[in-house]
């Protein structure tokens, strides 16, 4: 088990180096400029944090021309996935990649931008129905194309096998807690 774990940590480190293009050839100690070696557990968590930061930076940059945040992009994708059926705030909260309490505010900003419309439910006046607009669908297509290019940039150098292995390890990490 011990050798298996360390072998997989090395694979994650190599994959990380491919993803974090600006640090190719550098290990985490060099990136954060510490003199003594870190525990493998600490190094693994720091790698995950650094990769997450890089992904966030590039995704934010890709969505900047649309004045949309990652959570707003996620809301638009969820609404598109409804295929014309109404969604409510509970639906959005359940499906959000990043769970947050400010979904109402996110939706309000998307309404102001013309990407989402809000209706009051005919059968239950207390219930609010949310739909993606035609403008939202049109711009979401452009955003998605930009995000696809960003994903390609982030994953450049990884084979499908590498990505499958990384996903398997991340699933294992995610289900451990």
TAHUJO-V60130 format. One line per field, one symbol per residue. psi: psi as a letter, one per 20 degrees, with the letter a starting at -180 (. if undefined). A space follows every 50 residues. Layout:
psi = ???
//
This chain:
psi = gghgghghgggggggghhgmhikpiqrhhhgjlqgqqqqhgggggggggg ggggggghggghighilprghggggghghgiiliqqqrhggghhipgopq ikhggggghhghijhqqpqppghniippppqprggggghhggghgghghg ggghjpiprhgghggghgghggghii.
//
